[in-house]
Amino acid sequence: MGLLTAALIVGGSAAAGAGAFVAAPFVLTAVGFTSAGIAASSYAAGMMSAAAVANAGAVAAGSTVAGLQTAGVVGLPAVASACVAGVGATVGFITAILVI
């Protein structure tokens, strides 16, 4: 692997990480986890319904649905933002390796 290839891989990984970090709030809203609550007839509403059925009518605190709704309301905390950026960077890195 040449120096240019390595630079492209690292640059692509950083761009993918930044893109994932910026896109996360928009994706949450698009699937229905909004600041006003879970949007009716959305993917999030379906998740909430399934979680409630599985838990005798309630959504368990600490569940995936509860965590995503919290992120939709208050935004992603710093640790989650770092995780989202890390996952995006990893995907970008793997994609760059496979493409180049």
Helices and strands as residue ranges (DSSP letters): H 3-31, E 33-34, E 37-38, H 43-54, H 64-74, H 78-99
